[in-house]
């Protein structure tokens, strides 16, 4: 087996690989943060819609109880 020292000392592609990995990691991190934010706002919107529906149902029941059309 022949040992080729030129392959071990060739560092021309090192910075390119490092930058590519960091860029990929940044894209994944931003995607995760956006997904968490969208999920949280969607959850909050569902809660508000549920509360508004509950208030509307309660108001309808109250008006029917007192005979208001």
PQR file of N, CA, C, O and H, with PARSE charges and radii, in Angstrom:
ATOM      1  N   UNK A   1       0.852  -1.183   0.000 -0.4000 1.5000
ATOM      2  CA  UNK A   1       0.000   0.000   0.000 -0.0000 2.0000
ATOM      3  C   UNK A   1       0.893   1.240   0.000  0.5500 1.7000
ATOM      4  O   UNK A   1       1.795   1.374   0.827 -0.5500 1.4000
ATOM      5  N   UNK A   2       0.627   2.127  -0.928 -0.4000 1.5000
ATOM      6  CA  UNK A   2       1.435   3.328  -1.090 -0.0000 2.0000
ATOM      7  C   UNK A   2       0.753   4.474  -0.356  0.5500 1.7000
ATOM      8  O   UNK A   2      -0.444   4.711  -0.518 -0.5500 1.4000
ATOM      9  H   UNK A   2      -0.106   2.018  -1.600  0.4000 1.0000
ATOM     10  N   UNK A   3       1.519   5.163   0.434 -0.4000 1.5000
ATOM     11  CA  UNK A   3       0.986   6.292   1.193 -0.0000 2.0000
ATOM     12  C   UNK A   3       1.235   7.576   0.408  0.5500 1.7000
ATOM     13  O   UNK A   3       2.378   7.897   0.082 -0.5500 1.4000
ATOM     14  H   UNK A   3       2.492   4.970   0.565  0.4000 1.0000
ATOM     15  N   UNK A   4       0.183   8.297   0.109 -0.4000 1.5000
ATOM     16  CA  UNK A   4       0.296   9.526  -0.684 -0.0000 2.0000
ATOM     17  C   UNK A   4       0.115  10.721   0.249  0.5500 1.7000
ATOM     18  O   UNK A   4      -1.001  11.033   0.664 -0.5500 1.4000
ATOM     19  H   UNK A   4      -0.745   8.036   0.373  0.4000 1.0000
ATOM     20  N   UNK A   5       1.220  11.384   0.572 -0.4000 1.5000
ATOM     21  CA  UNK A   5       1.174  12.528   1.491 -0.0000 2.0000
ATOM     22  C   UNK A   5       0.534  13.762   0.858  0.5500 1.7000
ATOM     23  O   UNK A   5       0.086  14.661   1.570 -0.5500 1.4000
ATOM     24  H   UNK A   5       2.127  11.130   0.235  0.4000 1.0000
ATOM     25  N   UNK A   6       0.488  13.810  -0.474 -0.4000 1.5000
ATOM     26  CA  UNK A   6      -0.099  14.993  -1.118 -0.0000 2.0000
ATOM     27  C   UNK A   6      -1.601  15.076  -0.857  0.5500 1.7000
ATOM     28  O   UNK A   6      -2.161  16.172  -0.817 -0.5500 1.4000
ATOM     29  H   UNK A   6       0.851  13.079  -1.052  0.4000 1.0000
ATOM     30  N   UNK A   7      -2.261  13.923  -0.679 -0.4000 1.5000
ATOM     31  CA  UNK A   7      -3.691  13.941  -0.375 -0.0000 2.0000
ATOM     32  C   UNK A   7      -3.961  14.452   1.034  0.5500 1.7000
ATOM     33  O   UNK A   7      -4.962  15.124   1.278 -0.5500 1.4000
ATOM     34  H   UNK A   7      -1.806  13.034  -0.711  0.4000 1.0000
ATOM     35  N   UNK A   8      -3.069  14.132   1.949 -0.4000 1.5000
ATOM     36  CA  UNK A   8      -3.261  14.563   3.332 -0.0000 2.0000
ATOM     37  C   UNK A   8      -2.957  16.041   3.515  0.5500 1.7000
ATOM     38  O   UNK A   8      -3.503  16.681   4.414 -0.5500 1.4000
ATOM     39  H   UNK A   8      -2.255  13.585   1.750  0.4000 1.0000
ATOM     40  N   UNK A   9      -2.107  16.578   2.685 -0.4000 1.5000
ATOM     41  CA  UNK A   9      -1.703  17.966   2.853 -0.0000 2.0000
ATOM     42  C   UNK A   9      -2.498  18.921   1.968  0.5500 1.7000
ATOM     43  O   UNK A   9      -2.332  20.137   2.066 -0.5500 1.4000
ATOM     44  H   UNK A   9      -1.663  16.059   1.955  0.4000 1.0000
ATOM     45  N   UNK A  10      -3.341  18.394   1.125 -0.4000 1.5000
ATOM     46  CA  UNK A  10      -4.135  19.247   0.243 -0.0000 2.0000
ATOM     47  C   UNK A  10      -5.318  19.800   1.031  0.5500 1.7000
ATOM     48  O   UNK A  10      -6.261  19.071   1.339 -0.5500 1.4000
ATOM     49  H   UNK A  10      -3.476  17.407   1.045  0.4000 1.0000
ATOM     50  N   UNK A  11      -5.265  21.074   1.351 -0.4000 1.5000
ATOM     51  CA  UNK A  11      -6.308  21.712   2.158 -0.0000 2.0000
ATOM     52  C   UNK A  11      -7.093  22.746   1.355  0.5500 1.7000
ATOM     53  O   UNK A  11      -7.741  23.615   1.940 -0.5500 1.4000
ATOM     54  H   UNK A  11      -4.499  21.666   1.100  0.4000 1.0000
ATOM     55  N   UNK A  12      -7.046  22.668   0.036 -0.4000 1.5000
ATOM     56  CA  UNK A  12      -7.727  23.661  -0.794 -0.0000 2.0000
ATOM     57  C   UNK A  12      -9.241  23.566  -0.666  0.5500 1.7000
ATOM     58  O   UNK A  12      -9.925  24.588  -0.716 -0.5500 1.4000
ATOM     59  H   UNK A  12      -6.520  21.962  -0.439  0.4000 1.0000
ATOM     60  N   UNK A  13      -9.773  22.369  -0.504 -0.4000 1.5000
ATOM     61  CA  UNK A  13     -11.223  22.204  -0.402 -0.0000 2.0000
ATOM     62  C   UNK A  13     -11.749  22.329   1.011  0.5500 1.7000
ATOM     63  O   UNK A  13     -12.964  22.345   1.209 -0.5500 1.4000
ATOM     64  H   UNK A  13      -9.217  21.539  -0.464  0.4000 1.0000
ATOM     65  N   UNK A  14     -10.877  22.418   1.997 -0.4000 1.5000
ATOM     66  CA  UNK A  14     -11.292  22.463   3.398 -0.0000 2.0000
ATOM     67  C   UNK A  14     -12.227  23.607   3.735  0.5500 1.7000
ATOM     68  O   UNK A  14     -13.289  23.368   4.308 -0.5500 1.4000
ATOM     69  H   UNK A  14      -9.890  22.405   1.836  0.4000 1.0000
ATOM     70  N   UNK A  15     -11.872  24.852   3.398 -0.4000 1.5000
ATOM     71  CA  UNK A  15     -12.763  25.975   3.709 -0.0000 2.0000
ATOM     72  C   UNK A  15     -14.107  25.881   2.988  0.5500 1.7000
ATOM     73  O   UNK A  15     -15.140  26.265   3.536 -0.5500 1.4000
ATOM     74  H   UNK A  15     -11.009  25.046   2.932  0.4000 1.0000
ATOM     75  N   UNK A  16     -14.086  25.369   1.759 -0.4000 1.5000
ATOM     76  CA  UNK A  16     -15.327  25.233   1.005 -0.0000 2.0000
ATOM     77  C   UNK A  16     -16.265  24.235   1.673  0.5500 1.7000
ATOM     78  O   UNK A  16     -17.469  24.473   1.775 -0.5500 1.4000
ATOM     79  H   UNK A  16     -13.247  25.056   1.314  0.4000 1.0000
ATOM     80  N   UNK A  17     -15.710  23.124   2.123 -0.4000 1.5000
ATOM     81  CA  UNK A  17     -16.517  22.112   2.811 -0.0000 2.0000
ATOM     82  C   UNK A  17     -17.046  22.676   4.126  0.5500 1.7000
ATOM     83  O   UNK A  17     -18.205  22.457   4.478 -0.5500 1.4000
ATOM     84  H   UNK A  17     -14.733  22.930   2.040  0.4000 1.0000
ATOM     85  N   UNK A  18     -16.202  23.397   4.844 -0.4000 1.5000
ATOM     86  CA  UNK A  18     -16.616  23.979   6.123 -0.0000 2.0000
ATOM     87  C   UNK A  18     -17.749  24.986   5.926  0.5500 1.7000
ATOM     88  O   UNK A  18     -18.736  24.964   6.661 -0.5500 1.4000
ATOM     89  H   UNK A  18     -15.260  23.575   4.558  0.4000 1.0000
ATOM     90  N   UNK A  19     -17.608  25.861   4.941 -0.4000 1.5000
ATOM     91  CA  UNK A  19     -18.653  26.846   4.670 -0.0000 2.0000
ATOM     92  C   UNK A  19     -19.954  26.175   4.239  0.5500 1.7000
ATOM     93  O   UNK A  19     -21.038  26.613   4.623 -0.5500 1.4000
ATOM     94  H   UNK A  19     -16.806  25.879   4.344  0.4000 1.0000
ATOM     95  N   UNK A  20     -19.848  25.122   3.448 -0.4000 1.5000
ATOM     96  CA  UNK A  20     -21.048  24.402   3.004 -0.0000 2.0000
ATOM     97  C   UNK A  20     -21.771  23.768   4.181  0.5500 1.7000
ATOM     98  O   UNK A  20     -22.997  23.827   4.267 -0.5500 1.4000
ATOM     99  H   UNK A  20     -18.967  24.766   3.136  0.4000 1.0000
ATOM    100  N   UNK A  21     -21.015  23.163   5.085 -0.4000 1.5000
ATOM    101  CA  UNK A  21     -21.630  22.546   6.265 -0.0000 2.0000
ATOM    102  C   UNK A  21     -22.282  23.596   7.161  0.5500 1.7000
ATOM    103  O   UNK A  21     -23.380  23.381   7.676 -0.5500 1.4000
ATOM    104  H   UNK A  21     -20.018  23.115   5.016  0.4000 1.0000
ATOM    105  N   UNK A  22     -21.613  24.724   7.345 -0.4000 1.5000
ATOM    106  CA  UNK A  22     -22.186  25.788   8.177 -0.0000 2.0000
ATOM    107  C   UNK A  22     -23.440  26.384   7.543  0.5500 1.7000
ATOM    108  O   UNK A  22     -24.412  26.682   8.238 -0.5500 1.4000
ATOM    109  H   UNK A  22     -20.722  24.899   6.927  0.4000 1.0000
ATOM    110  N   UNK A  23     -23.416  26.554   6.230 -0.4000 1.5000
ATOM    111  CA  UNK A  23     -24.589  27.075   5.536 -0.0000 2.0000
ATOM    112  C   UNK A  23     -25.759  26.102   5.633  0.5500 1.7000
ATOM    113  O   UNK A  23     -26.898  26.516   5.852 -0.5500 1.4000
ATOM    114  H   UNK A  23     -22.627  26.312   5.665  0.4000 1.0000
ATOM    115  N   UNK A  24     -25.482  24.819   5.472 -0.4000 1.5000
ATOM    116  CA  UNK A  24     -26.530  23.804   5.615 -0.0000 2.0000
ATOM    117  C   UNK A  24     -27.106  23.787   7.016  0.5500 1.7000
ATOM    118  O   UNK A  24     -28.319  23.671   7.192 -0.5500 1.4000
ATOM    119  H   UNK A  24     -24.557  24.483   5.294  0.4000 1.0000
ATOM    120  N   UNK A  25     -26.242  23.901   8.016 -0.4000 1.5000
ATOM    121  CA  UNK A  25     -26.693  23.929   9.405 -0.0000 2.0000
ATOM    122  C   UNK A  25     -27.550  25.164   9.677  0.5500 1.7000
ATOM    123  O   UNK A  25     -28.545  25.087  10.397 -0.5500 1.4000
ATOM    124  H   UNK A  25     -25.257  23.996   7.873  0.4000 1.0000
ATOM    125  N   UNK A  26     -27.165  26.291   9.103 -0.4000 1.5000
ATOM    126  CA  UNK A  26     -27.951  27.518   9.284 -0.0000 2.0000
ATOM    127  C   UNK A  26     -29.333  27.382   8.650  0.5500 1.7000
ATOM    128  O   UNK A  26     -30.326  27.819   9.231 -0.5500 1.4000
ATOM    129  H   UNK A  26     -26.356  26.353   8.517  0.4000 1.0000
ATOM    130  N   UNK A  27     -29.404  26.784   7.470 -0.4000 1.5000
ATOM    131  CA  UNK A  27     -30.691  26.599   6.797 -0.0000 2.0000
ATOM    132  C   UNK A  27     -31.598  25.688   7.614  0.5500 1.7000
ATOM    133  O   UNK A  27     -32.788  25.965   7.764 -0.5500 1.4000
ATOM    134  H   UNK A  27     -28.598  26.430   6.998  0.4000 1.0000
ATOM    135  N   UNK A  28     -31.040  24.605   8.141 -0.4000 1.5000
ATOM    136  CA  UNK A  28     -31.834  23.678   8.959 -0.0000 2.0000
ATOM    137  C   UNK A  28     -32.319  24.371  10.224  0.5500 1.7000
ATOM    138  O   UNK A  28     -33.475  24.205  10.613 -0.5500 1.4000
ATOM    139  H   UNK A  28     -30.073  24.380   8.019  0.4000 1.0000
ATOM    140  N   UNK A  29     -31.454  25.143  10.871 -0.4000 1.5000
ATOM    141  CA  UNK A  29     -31.825  25.841  12.104 -0.0000 2.0000
ATOM    142  C   UNK A  29     -32.935  26.861  11.849  0.5500 1.7000
ATOM    143  O   UNK A  29     -33.895  26.934  12.616 -0.5500 1.4000
ATOM    144  H   UNK A  29     -30.515  25.278  10.556  0.4000 1.0000
ATOM    145  N   UNK A  30     -32.812  27.637  10.793 -0.4000 1.5000
ATOM    146  CA  UNK A  30     -33.843  28.627  10.465 -0.0000 2.0000
ATOM    147  C   UNK A  30     -35.163  27.937  10.140  0.5500 1.7000
ATOM    148  O   UNK A  30     -36.228  28.418  10.527 -0.5500 1.4000
ATOM    149  H   UNK A  30     -32.032  27.577  10.170  0.4000 1.0000
ATOM    150  N   UNK A  31     -35.098  26.818   9.435 -0.4000 1.5000
ATOM    151  CA  UNK A  31     -36.320  26.071   9.110 -0.0000 2.0000
ATOM    152  C   UNK A  31     -37.017  25.576  10.370  0.5500 1.7000
ATOM    153  O   UNK A  31     -38.243  25.634  10.465 -0.5500 1.4000
ATOM    154  H   UNK A  31     -34.233  26.427   9.121  0.4000 1.0000
ATOM    155  N   UNK A  32     -36.252  25.092  11.330 -0.4000 1.5000
ATOM    156  CA  UNK A  32     -36.830  24.608  12.583 -0.0000 2.0000
ATOM    157  C   UNK A  32     -37.470  25.762  13.350  0.5500 1.7000
ATOM    158  O   UNK A  32     -38.574  25.620  13.877 -0.5500 1.4000
ATOM    159  H   UNK A  32     -35.256  25.044  11.253  0.4000 1.0000
ATOM    160  N   UNK A  33     -36.791  26.892  13.414 -0.4000 1.5000
ATOM    161  CA  UNK A  33     -37.334  28.058  14.129 -0.0000 2.0000
ATOM    162  C   UNK A  33     -38.630  28.532  13.478  0.5500 1.7000
ATOM    163  O   UNK A  33     -39.596  28.840  14.177 -0.5500 1.4000
ATOM    164  H   UNK A  33     -35.895  27.008  12.986  0.4000 1.0000
ATOM    165  N   UNK A  34     -38.660  28.594  12.159 -0.4000 1.5000
ATOM    166  CA  UNK A  34     -39.876  29.014  11.455 -0.0000 2.0000
ATOM    167  C   UNK A  34     -41.009  28.033  11.705  0.5500 1.7000
ATOM    168  O   UNK A  34     -42.153  28.443  11.905 -0.5500 1.4000
ATOM    169  H   UNK A  34     -37.876  28.344  11.591  0.4000 1.0000
ATOM    170  N   UNK A  35     -40.703  26.738  11.696 -0.4000 1.5000
ATOM    171  CA  UNK A  35     -41.738  25.729  11.941 -0.0000 2.0000
ATOM    172  C   UNK A  35     -42.312  25.858  13.346  0.5500 1.7000
ATOM    173  O   UNK A  35     -43.522  25.728  13.537 -0.5500 1.4000
ATOM    174  H   UNK A  35     -39.774  26.405  11.534  0.4000 1.0000
ATOM    175  N   UNK A  36     -41.454  26.113  14.331 -0.4000 1.5000
ATOM    176  CA  UNK A  36     -41.924  26.267  15.712 -0.0000 2.0000
ATOM    177  C   UNK A  36     -42.796  27.510  15.841  0.5500 1.7000
ATOM    178  O   UNK A  36     -43.833  27.474  16.505 -0.5500 1.4000
ATOM    179  H   UNK A  36     -40.471  26.218  14.177  0.4000 1.0000
ATOM    180  N   UNK A  37     -42.386  28.606  15.215 -0.4000 1.5000
ATOM    181  CA  UNK A  37     -43.176  29.838  15.284 -0.0000 2.0000
ATOM    182  C   UNK A  37     -44.534  29.646  14.623  0.5500 1.7000
ATOM    183  O   UNK A  37     -45.554  30.070  15.168 -0.5500 1.4000
ATOM    184  H   UNK A  37     -41.544  28.636  14.676  0.4000 1.0000
ATOM    185  N   UNK A  38     -44.556  29.012  13.456 -0.4000 1.5000
ATOM    186  CA  UNK A  38     -45.828  28.786  12.769 -0.0000 2.0000
ATOM    187  C   UNK A  38     -46.739  27.863  13.563  0.5500 1.7000
ATOM    188  O   UNK A  38     -47.954  28.054  13.596 -0.5500 1.4000
ATOM    189  H   UNK A  38     -43.727  28.668  13.014  0.4000 1.0000
ATOM    190  N   UNK A  39     -46.147  26.867  14.200 -0.4000 1.5000
ATOM    191  CA  UNK A  39     -46.959  25.954  15.010 -0.0000 2.0000
ATOM    192  C   UNK A  39     -47.535  26.685  16.221  0.5500 1.7000
ATOM    193  O   UNK A  39     -48.695  26.476  16.575 -0.5500 1.4000
ATOM    194  H   UNK A  39     -45.159  26.712  14.174  0.4000 1.0000
ATOM    195  N   UNK A  40     -46.738  27.538  16.854 -0.4000 1.5000
ATOM    196  CA  UNK A  40     -47.209  28.275  18.029 -0.0000 2.0000
ATOM    197  C   UNK A  40     -48.305  29.258  17.650  0.5500 1.7000
ATOM    198  O   UNK A  40     -49.301  29.376  18.364 -0.5500 1.4000
ATOM    199  H   UNK A  40     -45.796  27.708  16.567  0.4000 1.0000
ATOM    200  N   UNK A  41     -48.139  29.962  16.546 -0.4000 1.5000
ATOM    201  CA  UNK A  41     -49.173  30.917  16.153 -0.0000 2.0000
ATOM    202  C   UNK A  41     -50.434  30.201  15.687  0.5500 1.7000
ATOM    203  O   UNK A  41     -51.542  30.694  15.902 -0.5500 1.4000
ATOM    204  H   UNK A  41     -47.330  29.867  15.966  0.4000 1.0000
ATOM    205  N   UNK A  42     -50.277  29.056  15.058 -0.4000 1.5000
ATOM    206  CA  UNK A  42     -51.449  28.268  14.662 -0.0000 2.0000
ATOM    207  C   UNK A  42     -52.211  27.779  15.871  0.5500 1.7000
ATOM    208  O   UNK A  42     -53.442  27.783  15.878 -0.5500 1.4000
ATOM    209  H   UNK A  42     -49.378  28.656  14.883  0.4000 1.0000
ATOM    210  N   UNK A  43     -51.483  27.353  16.902 -0.4000 1.5000
ATOM    211  CA  UNK A  43     -52.110  26.887  18.139 -0.0000 2.0000
ATOM    212  C   UNK A  43     -52.856  28.039  18.805  0.5500 1.7000
ATOM    213  O   UNK A  43     -53.985  27.863  19.264 -0.5500 1.4000
ATOM    214  H   UNK A  43     -50.483  27.349  16.896  0.4000 1.0000
ATOM    215  N   UNK A  44     -52.239  29.206  18.859 -0.4000 1.5000
ATOM    216  CA  UNK A  44     -52.884  30.368  19.478 -0.0000 2.0000
ATOM    217  C   UNK A  44     -54.126  30.770  18.690  0.5500 1.7000
ATOM    218  O   UNK A  44     -55.141  31.142  19.279 -0.5500 1.4000
ATOM    219  H   UNK A  44     -51.322  29.348  18.486  0.4000 1.0000
ATOM    220  N   UNK A  45     -54.053  30.698  17.391 -0.4000 1.5000
ATOM    221  CA  UNK A  45     -55.210  31.040  16.566 -0.0000 2.0000
ATOM    222  C   UNK A  45     -56.345  30.056  16.806  0.5500 1.7000
ATOM    223  O   UNK A  45     -57.508  30.456  16.862 -0.5500 1.4000
ATOM    224  H   UNK A  45     -53.229  30.395  16.913  0.4000 1.0000
ATOM    225  N   UNK A  46     -56.025  28.778  16.947 -0.4000 1.5000
ATOM    226  CA  UNK A  46     -57.055  27.776  17.242 -0.0000 2.0000
ATOM    227  C   UNK A  46     -57.721  28.043  18.588  0.5500 1.7000
ATOM    228  O   UNK A  46     -58.933  27.878  18.726 -0.5500 1.4000
ATOM    229  H   UNK A  46     -55.081  28.453  16.902  0.4000 1.0000
ATOM    230  N   UNK A  47     -56.938  28.452  19.576 -0.4000 1.5000
ATOM    231  CA  UNK A  47     -57.494  28.748  20.898 -0.0000 2.0000
ATOM    232  C   UNK A  47     -58.441  29.945  20.819  0.5500 1.7000
ATOM    233  O   UNK A  47     -59.534  29.907  21.383 -0.5500 1.4000
ATOM    234  H   UNK A  47     -55.953  28.586  19.464  0.4000 1.0000
ATOM    235  N   UNK A  48     -58.030  30.998  20.126 -0.4000 1.5000
ATOM    236  CA  UNK A  48     -58.873  32.193  20.004 -0.0000 2.0000
ATOM    237  C   UNK A  48     -60.156  31.865  19.248  0.5500 1.7000
ATOM    238  O   UNK A  48     -61.236  32.310  19.635 -0.5500 1.4000
ATOM    239  H   UNK A  48     -57.142  31.029  19.668  0.4000 1.0000
ATOM    240  N   UNK A  49     -60.041  31.091  18.172 -0.4000 1.5000
ATOM    241  CA  UNK A  49     -61.240  30.709  17.419 -0.0000 2.0000
ATOM    242  C   UNK A  49     -62.181  29.867  18.274  0.5500 1.7000
ATOM    243  O   UNK A  49     -63.399  30.019  18.189 -0.5500 1.4000
ATOM    244  H   UNK A  49     -59.163  30.730  17.857  0.4000 1.0000
ATOM    245  N   UNK A  50     -61.625  28.984  19.093 -0.4000 1.5000
ATOM    246  CA  UNK A  50     -62.452  28.178  19.988 -0.0000 2.0000
ATOM    247  C   UNK A  50     -63.176  29.032  21.008  0.5500 1.7000
ATOM    248  O   UNK A  50     -64.350  28.800  21.295 -0.5500 1.4000
ATOM    249  H   UNK A  50     -60.635  28.860  19.161  0.4000 1.0000
ATOM    250  N   UNK A  51     -62.482  30.026  21.562 -0.4000 1.5000
ATOM    251  CA  UNK A  51     -63.113  30.921  22.532 -0.0000 2.0000
ATOM    252  C   UNK A  51     -64.213  31.762  21.884  0.5500 1.7000
ATOM    253  O   UNK A  51     -65.276  31.958  22.472 -0.5500 1.4000
ATOM    254  H   UNK A  51     -61.528  30.215  21.329  0.4000 1.0000
ATOM    255  N   UNK A  52     -63.956  32.252  20.682 -0.4000 1.5000
ATOM    256  CA  UNK A  52     -64.982  33.036  19.992 -0.0000 2.0000
ATOM    257  C   UNK A  52     -66.202  32.183  19.665  0.5500 1.7000
ATOM    258  O   UNK A  52     -67.335  32.653  19.773 -0.5500 1.4000
ATOM    259  H   UNK A  52     -63.092  32.093  20.204  0.4000 1.0000
ATOM    260  N   UNK A  53     -65.980  30.939  19.269 -0.4000 1.5000
ATOM    261  CA  UNK A  53     -67.101  30.041  18.987 -0.0000 2.0000
ATOM    262  C   UNK A  53     -67.894  29.758  20.260  0.5500 1.7000
ATOM    263  O   UNK A  53     -69.124  29.705  20.229 -0.5500 1.4000
ATOM    264  H   UNK A  53     -65.060  30.557  19.181  0.4000 1.0000
ATOM    265  N   UNK A  54     -67.196  29.577  21.373 -0.4000 1.5000
ATOM    266  CA  UNK A  54     -67.859  29.344  22.656 -0.0000 2.0000
ATOM    267  C   UNK A  54     -68.705  30.552  23.058  0.5500 1.7000
ATOM    268  O   UNK A  54     -69.832  30.397  23.527 -0.5500 1.4000
ATOM    269  H   UNK A  54     -66.197  29.620  21.399  0.4000 1.0000
ATOM    270  N   UNK A  55     -68.157  31.753  22.874 -0.4000 1.5000
ATOM    271  CA  UNK A  55     -68.921  32.961  23.191 -0.0000 2.0000
ATOM    272  C   UNK A  55     -70.143  33.098  22.292  0.5500 1.7000
ATOM    273  O   UNK A  55     -71.220  33.477  22.753 -0.5500 1.4000
ATOM    274  H   UNK A  55     -67.241  31.878  22.493  0.4000 1.0000
ATOM    275  N   UNK A  56     -69.978  32.794  21.026 -0.4000 1.5000
ATOM    276  CA  UNK A  56     -71.107  32.886  20.100 -0.0000 2.0000
ATOM    277  C   UNK A  56     -72.191  31.870  20.463  0.5500 1.7000
ATOM    278  O   UNK A  56     -73.377  32.199  20.441 -0.5500 1.4000
ATOM    279  H   UNK A  56     -69.104  32.486  20.651  0.4000 1.0000
ATOM    280  N   UNK A  57     -71.799  30.653  20.792 -0.4000 1.5000
ATOM    281  CA  UNK A  57     -72.774  29.636  21.200 -0.0000 2.0000
ATOM    282  C   UNK A  57     -73.477  30.030  22.494  0.5500 1.7000
ATOM    283  O   UNK A  57     -74.683  29.828  22.637 -0.5500 1.4000
ATOM    284  H   UNK A  57     -70.835  30.386  20.810  0.4000 1.0000
ATOM    285  N   UNK A  58     -72.720  30.591  23.434 -0.4000 1.5000
ATOM    286  CA  UNK A  58     -73.313  31.019  24.702 -0.0000 2.0000
ATOM    287  C   UNK A  58     -74.311  32.150  24.474  0.5500 1.7000
ATOM    288  O   UNK A  58     -75.386  32.161  25.074 -0.5500 1.4000
ATOM    289  H   UNK A  58     -71.741  30.754  23.318  0.4000 1.0000
ATOM    290  N   UNK A  59     -73.961  33.096  23.617 -0.4000 1.5000
ATOM    291  CA  UNK A  59     -74.861  34.204  23.328 -0.0000 2.0000
ATOM    292  C   UNK A  59     -76.132  33.705  22.646  0.5500 1.7000
ATOM    293  O   UNK A  59     -77.229  34.177  22.945 -0.5500 1.4000
ATOM    294  H   UNK A  59     -73.087  33.087  23.130  0.4000 1.0000
ATOM    295  N   UNK A  60     -75.981  32.753  21.735 -0.4000 1.5000
ATOM    296  CA  UNK A  60     -77.157  32.191  21.064 -0.0000 2.0000
ATOM    297  C   UNK A  60     -78.060  31.478  22.063  0.5500 1.7000
ATOM    298  O   UNK A  60     -79.282  31.616  22.006 -0.5500 1.4000
ATOM    299  H   UNK A  60     -75.090  32.370  21.492  0.4000 1.0000
ATOM    300  N   UNK A  61     -77.472  30.726  22.967 -0.4000 1.5000
ATOM    301  CA  UNK A  61     -78.263  30.023  23.985 -0.0000 2.0000
ATOM    302  C   UNK A  61     -78.963  31.004  24.906  0.5500 1.7000
ATOM    303  O   UNK A  61     -80.114  30.792  25.287 -0.5500 1.4000
ATOM    304  H   UNK A  61     -76.479  30.614  23.013  0.4000 1.0000
ATOM    305  N   UNK A  62     -78.277  32.073  25.262 -0.4000 1.5000
ATOM    306  CA  UNK A  62     -78.856  33.076  26.152 -0.0000 2.0000
ATOM    307  C   UNK A  62     -80.022  33.802  25.479  0.5500 1.7000
ATOM    308  O   UNK A  62     -81.051  34.039  26.111 -0.5500 1.4000
ATOM    309  H   UNK A  62     -77.342  32.245  24.952  0.4000 1.0000
ATOM    310  N   UNK A  63     -79.868  34.149  24.221 -0.4000 1.5000
ATOM    311  CA  UNK A  63     -80.957  34.839  23.518 -0.0000 2.0000
ATOM    312  C   UNK A  63     -82.147  33.912  23.293  0.5500 1.7000
ATOM    313  O   UNK A  63     -83.290  34.367  23.317 -0.5500 1.4000
ATOM    314  H   UNK A  63     -79.031  33.956  23.708  0.4000 1.0000
ATOM    315  N   UNK A  64     -81.900  32.621  23.075 -0.4000 1.5000
ATOM    316  CA  UNK A  64     -83.002  31.668  22.934 -0.0000 2.0000
ATOM    317  C   UNK A  64     -83.718  31.469  24.259  0.5500 1.7000
ATOM    318  O   UNK A  64     -84.931  31.263  24.286 -0.5500 1.4000
ATOM    319  H   UNK A  64     -80.972  32.251  23.055  0.4000 1.0000
ATOM    320  N   UNK A  65     -82.983  31.529  25.347 -0.4000 1.5000
ATOM    321  CA  UNK A  65     -83.568  31.351  26.671 -0.0000 2.0000
ATOM    322  C   UNK A  65     -84.556  32.471  26.978  0.5500 1.7000
ATOM    323  O   UNK A  65     -85.619  32.222  27.547 -0.5500 1.4000
ATOM    324  H   UNK A  65     -81.998  31.696  25.325  0.4000 1.0000
ATOM    325  N   UNK A  66     -84.217  33.690  26.610 -0.4000 1.5000
ATOM    326  CA  UNK A  66     -85.089  34.823  26.873 -0.0000 2.0000
ATOM    327  C   UNK A  66     -86.062  35.095  25.737  0.5500 1.7000
ATOM    328  O   UNK A  66     -86.824  36.060  25.799 -0.5500 1.4000
ATOM    329  H   UNK A  66     -83.353  33.893  26.148  0.4000 1.0000
ATOM    330  N   UNK A  67     -86.050  34.273  24.711 -0.4000 1.5000
ATOM    331  CA  UNK A  67     -87.026  34.380  23.642 -0.0000 2.0000
ATOM    332  C   UNK A  67     -86.740  35.461  22.631  0.5500 1.7000
ATOM    333  O   UNK A  67     -87.634  35.835  21.872 -0.5500 1.4000
ATOM    334  H   UNK A  67     -85.430  33.489  24.661  0.4000 1.0000
ATOM    335  N   UNK A  68     -85.543  35.971  22.594 -0.4000 1.5000
ATOM    336  CA  UNK A  68     -85.192  36.976  21.599 -0.0000 2.0000
ATOM    337  C   UNK A  68     -84.774  36.257  20.321  0.5500 1.7000
ATOM    338  O   UNK A  68     -83.899  35.392  20.351 -0.5500 1.4000
ATOM    339  H   UNK A  68     -84.817  35.667  23.211  0.4000 1.0000
ATOM    340  N   UNK A  69     -85.398  36.614  19.195 -0.4000 1.5000
ATOM    341  CA  UNK A  69     -85.062  35.917  17.940 -0.0000 2.0000
ATOM    342  C   UNK A  69     -83.701  36.283  17.405  0.5500 1.7000
ATOM    343  O   UNK A  69     -83.291  35.775  16.361 -0.5500 1.4000
ATOM    344  H   UNK A  69     -86.109  37.317  19.170  0.4000 1.0000
TER
END
